[in-house]
Amino acid sequence: MSRVALITGAGSGIGRAMAHRFAAAGASVVACDVNKDAAEETAQAVDGLAVAADISDESSVAALVETVVGAHQRIDVLCNNAGIMDNMALPADMSVEMWHRVLGVNLTGTFLVTHAVLPHMLRQGKGAIVNTASEAGIRGGAAGVAYTASKHGVIGLTRNVAWAYAKQGIRCNAILPGPTMTGIAGSAGAFDATGAGRLGPVIALGELMAQPENMADVAVFLASDEAAFVNGALVPVDGGWAAA
Ligand SMILES: NC(=O)c1ccc[n+]([C@@H]2O[C@H](COP(=O)([O-])OP(=O)(O)OC[C@H]3O[C@@H](n4cnc5c(N)ncnc54)[C@H](O)[C@@H]3O)[C@@H](O)[C@H]2O)c1
């Protein structure tokens, strides 16, 4: 029986690369995105199921999980990957509206999907969750205040889930991407293809930007049985930025 992998934010960037890599590893992919057309495009490419859902909305998430379980009866892998940027806004400049929006998607959305999927993994006695955090989850100067706080929160969520369910066969780990060539990067004002912008110091490493597939490969490993004893880990995928 092939594993069922639910990937949020699968319509673009890292999530789309995850969909391709999980499909190549033999998984049945469910591509979830708030952008219906994008989800469908990904699903079509990997012969998977597309589900349009807004992870920040509780009823939308309930419908998402109901659809997946209705189609496949199980969820083996959850990649909580959907996320949005915050225009790199500093604390004094951050609008309260954007704060709520970014926290609502990146942190509450990650919780909502996890919360809805966990009963199925507990019933199965097995499951692997891979959260897409960020370097901004372990440092203060990599993004704006809302994004930074949200990704620190994702790391707390990752560790708590890992601790809570280790004995029930459920593992939860996080990848921490460095600058990666996706839609989010260009829109964020964080950096451009030349490496200019606030994240200039990263460029000192020489390796400018990762490709989405670099993230997807690590996610596939963390979700696999080869990583059976890896739980609660934070895995930087950043060419060495975290080590500097
Ligand atoms: N690209 C980078 O440099 C970088 C670095 C660190 C972390 N990340 C993280 O990687 C993850 C993926 O980002 P990406 O770089 O591929 O960006 P992206 O913008 O290319 O893809 C994000 C996808 O998430 C979807 N999405 C947004 N809000 C959603 C919602 N409420 N419900 C469902 N789907 C939603 C978007 O429609 C989009 O398809 C994010 O969590 C992001 O914070 C990215």
The ligand as a Gaussian input file, in Angstrom:
#p B3LYP/6-31G(d) Opt

LIG

0 1
 N       11.275000      30.600000      -0.261000
 C       12.018000      30.817000       0.787000
 O       13.080000      31.448000       0.701000
 C       11.609000      30.295000       2.132000
 C       12.528000      30.373000       3.185000
 C       12.151000      29.896000       4.430000
 C       10.898000      29.318000       4.611000
 N       10.029000      29.267000       3.566000
 C        8.712000      28.679000       3.818000
 O        8.439000      27.702000       2.836000
 C        7.025000      27.517000       2.732000
 C        6.639000      27.483000       1.261000
 O        6.895000      28.749000       0.704000
 P        7.405000      28.961000      -0.789000
 O        8.721000      29.628000      -0.683000
 O        7.287000      27.731000      -1.573000
 O        6.362000      30.090000      -1.262000
 P        5.272000      30.112000      -2.424000
 O        4.605000      31.443000      -2.267000
 O        5.897000      29.770000      -3.723000
 O        4.269000      28.945000      -2.031000
 C        3.391000      29.044000      -0.929000
 C        2.066000      28.396000      -1.307000
 O        1.214000      28.440000      -0.156000
 C       -0.093000      28.772000      -0.586000
 N       -0.850000      29.370000       0.510000
 C       -0.717000      30.609000       1.032000
 N       -1.610000      30.811000       1.991000
 C       -2.346000      29.677000       2.092000
 C       -3.450000      29.283000       2.896000
 N       -3.996000      30.131000       3.777000
 N       -3.947000      28.027000       2.744000
 C       -3.427000      27.180000       1.825000
 N       -2.395000      27.511000       1.023000
 C       -1.859000      28.739000       1.154000
 C        0.123000      29.750000      -1.730000
 O       -1.024000      29.862000      -2.562000
 C        1.337000      29.149000      -2.428000
 O        0.951000      28.241000      -3.451000
 C        6.391000      28.666000       3.536000
 O        5.965000      28.178000       4.787000
 C        7.534000      29.628000       3.709000
 O        7.398000      30.427000       4.854000
 C       10.359000      29.738000       2.328000

